[in-house]
Amino acid sequence: MPEISPRLEDMSDRTREVFRRVVEGYLETGAPVGSRSLTRTLSEQVSAATIRNVMQDLEYLGLLGSPHVSAGRVPTQAGLRMFVDGLLEVGDVTGDDRRTLDSSSMQGGGDVASVLDRVGQALSGITRGASLVLTPKHEAPIRHIEFVSLSPERALVVLVFADGQVENRLFTPPPGQTQSSMQEAGNFLSAIANGRTLSELGSVVDRAIVERRQEIDSLARQLVESGAVSWIDRGEQTERLIVRGRGNLLDGSGALDLDRIRTLFDDLEHKRDIARFLGLAEEGEGVRIFIGSENALFSLSGSSLVVSPYMNADRRIVGAVGVIGPTRLNYGRIVPLVDYTAQLVGKLVSDRS
């Protein structure tokens, strides 16, 4: 491998075209690209032997690799990065794709999370990848809190906000809870939460329990003191990560890839690295592309991530939209789709705030 990183501007026109054709062919088919096929597509007529020599030079530079001795070449991660940064031609969102995304945002109504769920589903369908939508924190004051028992091991907390939005969150209650204790705990939290946001509530719950201990019985106090208040996240509301289209990544994957992808989605399902996902989007304005191990969040799956932040009416970043797929994503098509979806989601959030 060379000590100096290769640069597109240092390549000859022929080398640059061979490199571009190999990457484009690989992104289109997922298969290695051979010298013989390139003789039919290059702008100048050269022999297969000449093309093989150029490919060998590109392989020496670390931009191409050979999966098999007798096979053609595929781009390496460094090669894909160079292509994306210097040669990628980004298209426009088609009318059909635009209508699909717009329609998903207008169907059926519902709260913000429900609408963004539908938009994420539409985005995954269009891209044939897995979509990620990080919904914004809910900053409206709380009007009412209620606990509902579903089983001895499962309960629901219902949060009613001043703007009319309702959120239902599952949790595991401490043992021995009764409907009476749940009602008392709900009344207790509603009294101290009224007019406060979730983050503000998280900062006063412990103090309220100490100061008003005599106003609440032991079972209800256990419910308030236990992990039931973990959904408050102690002053940091947990953003909700919506993942749609997992099956698109599983289709056609080998056994090793399946294990890696399952690990990735297990992490996402358990809300690990959500802050890191938002951080990736916030590191720069507009759409960002992370290829393979460039991004610690998705390197395990051998996938690429195209992500963009979205903003509220105050031009503050409040969430992110992304697409995960194999490293041979159709970047030229997906980049404008993610950009358009981020703008659409930002408008939705702003209109409902």
C-alpha positions in Angstrom: 0.0 0.0 0.0 1.3 3.5 -0.8 2.2 5.9 2.0 0.6 8.9 0.2 -3.1 8.9 -0.1 -4.2 8.8 -3.7 -6.1 11.8 -5.1 -8.4 12.0 -8.1 -6.7 15.1 -9.5 -3.4 13.1 -9.7 -5.0 10.4 -11.9 -4.9 10.4 -15.7 -8.2 10.7 -17.5 -8.0 7.0 -18.4 -7.3 5.9 -14.8 -10.1 8.1 -13.5 -12.6 6.7 -16.0 -11.6 3.1 -15.3 -12.0 3.7 -11.6 -15.4 5.4 -12.1 -16.7 2.6 -14.4 -15.6 -0.1 -12.0 -17.4 1.6 -9.0 -20.5 2.3 -11.0 -20.7 -1.2 -12.3 -20.3 -2.6 -8.8 -22.9 -0.3 -7.3 -25.3 -1.4 -10.1 -24.8 -5.2 -9.9 -23.0 -6.0 -6.7 -20.6 -8.1 -8.8 -16.9 -7.7 -9.6 -16.2 -5.7 -12.8 -13.8 -7.3 -15.3 -11.5 -5.7 -17.8 -13.3 -7.3 -20.8 -16.6 -5.7 -19.9 -14.9 -2.3 -19.6 -13.6 -2.4 -23.2 -17.2 -2.0 -24.3 -18.0 1.0 -22.1 -14.9 3.2 -22.0 -14.9 6.4 -24.0 -11.6 5.4 -25.7 -10.8 2.1 -27.3 -8.1 0.3 -25.3 -7.3 -3.4 -24.9 -8.3 -5.6 -22.0 -4.7 -5.9 -21.1 -4.3 -2.2 -20.8 -7.3 -2.0 -18.6 -6.0 -4.8 -16.4 -2.8 -2.8 -15.9 -4.8 0.3 -14.8 -6.8 -1.9 -12.4 -3.6 -3.3 -10.9 -2.4 0.3 -10.3 -5.7 1.2 -8.6 -5.5 -2.0 -6.5 -2.0 -0.9 -5.5 -3.4 2.4 -4.4 -5.9 0.7 -2.2 -8.9 1.8 -4.2 -9.9 -1.6 -5.8 -9.7 -5.1 -4.6 -10.0 -8.6 -6.0 -12.4 -11.0 -4.2 -11.0 -13.9 -6.2 -7.8 -14.4 -8.1 -9.5 -14.8 -11.5 -12.4 -12.4 -10.8 -12.8 -8.7 -11.7 -12.3 -5.8 -9.3 -14.6 -4.3 -6.7 -14.1 -0.9 -4.9 -12.6 -1.0 -1.4 -14.0 1.2 1.3 -11.4 3.8 0.5 -12.4 3.6 -3.1 -16.1 4.1 -2.3 -15.2 7.1 -0.2 -13.2 8.6 -3.0 -16.0 8.0 -5.5 -18.7 9.5 -3.2 -16.6 12.5 -2.4 -15.3 13.3 -5.9 -17.3 11.5 -8.6 -20.8 10.9 -7.3 -23.6 12.4 -9.5 -26.6 13.1 -7.4 -30.0 13.0 -9.2 -33.3 14.6 -8.4 -36.2 13.0 -6.4 -38.6 11.6 -9.0 -42.2 12.7 -9.0 -43.4 9.2 -8.0 -41.1 9.1 -5.0 -42.0 12.6 -4.0 -45.7 11.8 -4.1 -45.2 8.6 -2.1 -43.4 10.4 0.7 -45.9 13.3 0.6 -48.8 10.9 0.7 -47.4 9.0 3.7 -47.2 12.2 5.7 -50.9 13.1 5.1 -52.5 9.7 5.6 -54.7 9.0 8.6 -53.6 11.7 11.0 -52.3 10.7 14.4 -49.6 12.1 16.6 -46.2 13.1 15.4 -44.6 9.7 16.1 -47.3 7.9 14.1 -46.9 10.2 11.1 -43.1 9.9 11.2 -43.6 6.1 11.4 -45.5 6.1 8.1 -42.9 8.4 6.5 -40.1 6.0 7.6 -42.1 3.0 6.2 -42.4 4.9 2.9 -38.7 5.8 2.8 -37.6 2.2 3.4 -40.0 1.0 0.7 -38.6 3.5 -1.9 -34.9 2.8 -1.1 -35.2 -0.9 -0.4 -33.0 -0.3 2.7 -33.8 0.2 6.3 -35.0 3.6 7.3 -34.2 5.4 10.6 -36.3 8.3 11.9 -35.3 9.9 15.2 -38.4 11.7 16.5 -38.0 15.0 18.4 -38.3 15.3 22.1 -41.8 16.3 23.3 -41.4 19.6 25.1 -45.1 20.4 25.8 -46.2 20.6 29.5 -47.8 17.6 31.0 -51.5 17.7 31.8 -52.2 14.3 33.3 -50.4 10.9 34.1 -52.2 7.6 34.5 -51.1 4.0 35.1 -52.9 1.1 33.6 -52.2 -2.6 34.6 -51.9 -5.0 31.7 -50.6 -8.0 33.6 -48.6 -8.6 36.9 -45.4 -8.0 34.8 -46.6 -5.3 32.4 -48.1 -1.9 32.8 -48.8 1.2 30.8 -48.2 4.8 31.6 -50.4 7.2 29.7 -49.0 10.7 29.4 -51.4 13.5 28.3 -49.8 16.7 27.2 -51.2 20.2 27.1 -51.0 20.3 23.3 -53.3 17.3 23.2 -50.7 14.7 22.3 -51.0 11.4 24.2 -48.1 9.0 24.6 -48.3 5.4 25.9 -45.2 3.7 27.3 -44.8 0.1 28.6 -42.8 -0.7 31.7 -42.4 -3.4 34.3 -44.0 -2.4 37.6 -42.7 -3.5 41.0 -44.5 -6.6 42.4 -47.8 -6.5 44.3 -49.3 -3.4 42.5 -53.0 -3.0 42.6 -55.3 -0.8 40.5 -55.8 1.3 43.6 -52.0 1.9 44.1 -51.6 2.7 40.4 -54.4 5.2 40.5 -52.8 6.8 43.6 -49.4 6.9 41.9 -50.9 8.5 38.8 -52.7 11.2 40.9 -49.5 11.9 42.8 -47.4 12.4 39.7 -50.2 14.3 37.9 -50.3 16.8 40.8 -46.6 17.5 40.7 -46.3 17.2 36.9 -49.1 19.6 35.9 -47.6 22.4 33.9 -44.1 20.9 33.8 -42.3 19.2 30.9 -41.0 15.7 31.2 -37.5 16.9 31.7 -38.7 19.3 34.5 -40.7 16.5 36.1 -37.6 14.3 36.2 -35.8 16.8 38.3 -38.5 17.2 41.0 -39.8 13.6 41.5 -37.3 12.6 44.1 -37.7 15.7 46.1 -41.5 15.5 46.0 -41.5 11.9 47.3 -39.4 13.0 50.3 -41.5 16.1 51.0 -44.9 14.5 50.5 -44.2 11.0 51.8 -47.2 11.0 54.1 -49.6 11.7 51.2 -48.9 8.4 49.4 -49.0 4.8 50.5 -46.1 2.4 50.3 -47.2 0.5 47.2 -47.8 3.7 45.2 -44.6 5.1 46.5 -42.7 2.0 45.2 -44.3 2.5 41.8 -43.1 6.1 41.7 -39.7 5.4 43.1 -39.0 2.3 41.0 -38.0 1.9 37.4 -41.5 3.1 36.4 -40.1 6.7 36.3 -37.3 5.6 34.1 -39.4 6.8 31.1 -38.8 10.3 32.4 -35.1 9.6 31.8 -34.1 11.9 34.7 -34.3 15.2 32.8 -33.3 13.9 29.4 -36.4 12.7 27.5 -35.5 9.7 25.4 -35.9 10.4 21.8 -37.7 7.6 20.0 -35.9 5.8 17.2 -38.2 4.4 14.5 -36.6 1.6 12.5 -38.5 0.3 9.4 -37.5 -2.1 6.6 -35.3 -4.5 8.5 -36.2 -7.3 6.1 -34.7 -5.3 3.2 -31.2 -5.8 4.8 -31.9 -9.5 5.6 -33.0 -10.4 2.1 -30.2 -12.0 0.1 -27.6 -11.8 2.9 -25.2 -14.6 3.7 -25.2 -16.3 7.1 -22.3 -14.2 8.5 -24.0 -11.0 7.3 -27.3 -12.1 8.9 -25.7 -12.4 12.3 -24.1 -9.0 12.0 -27.3 -7.3 10.9 -29.3 -9.0 13.7 -26.8 -7.6 16.2 -27.1 -4.2 14.7 -30.9 -4.2 15.0 -30.8 -5.6 18.5 -28.8 -2.6 19.5 -31.2 -0.2 17.8 -34.2 -2.0 19.3 -32.8 -1.5 22.8 -32.2 2.2 22.1 -28.4 1.8 22.3 -26.4 4.5 20.6 -29.4 6.7 19.8 -27.5 9.8 21.0 -24.6 8.8 18.8 -26.9 8.5 15.8 -28.2 12.0 16.3 -24.6 13.2 16.9 -23.6 11.8 13.5 -26.3 14.0 11.9 -25.4 17.1 13.9 -21.7 17.0 13.0 -22.5 18.8 9.7 -25.3 20.4 7.9 -27.1 18.5 5.1 -26.8 14.9 4.1 -23.8 12.9 5.3 -22.6 9.5 4.1 -20.8 7.0 6.3 -19.3 3.9 4.5 -18.6 0.7 6.4 -16.3 1.1 9.4 -16.1 4.9 9.0 -19.1 4.9 11.5 -18.7 2.9 14.7 -22.5 2.6 15.0 -23.0 0.5 11.9 -19.5 -0.9 11.2 -20.5 -4.3 12.7 -23.1 -4.8 9.9 -20.8 -3.9 7.0 -23.4 -1.4 5.9 -23.5 2.3 4.9 -25.5 5.0 6.4 -26.9 8.1 4.6 -28.2 10.5 7.3 -29.5 14.1 7.5 -30.7 16.2 10.5 -34.0 18.0 10.4 -34.9 21.2 12.1 -37.9 22.8 13.8 -39.4 26.2 13.0 -36.7 27.8 15.1 -34.0 26.2 12.9 -32.8 24.0 15.7 -31.8 20.4 15.0 -34.4 18.2 16.8 -34.0 14.8 15.1 -32.5 12.9 12.1 -33.5 10.8 9.1 -31.4 8.1 7.6 -31.2 5.0 5.4 -29.0 1.9 6.1 -28.1 -0.4 3.3 -25.2 -2.4 1.9 -22.1 -0.5 1.0 -23.1 -0.7 -2.7 -26.0 1.6 -2.1 -27.3 3.7 -5.0 -25.9 6.8 -3.3 -26.9 9.1 -6.2 -30.5 8.2 -5.7 -30.7 7.8 -1.9 -28.9 11.1 -1.0 -31.6 13.3 -2.5 -34.3 11.1 -1.0 -32.9 11.4 2.5 -32.5 15.2 2.0 -36.1 15.6 0.8 -37.4 13.4 3.6 -35.5 15.4 6.2 -37.1 18.6 4.8 -40.5 17.0 4.8 -40.2 15.8 8.4 -38.9 19.2 9.5 -41.9 20.9 8.1 -44.2 18.3 9.7 -42.6 18.9 13.1 -42.7 22.7 12.7 -46.4 22.7 11.7 -47.4 20.6 14.7 -45.3 22.5 17.3 
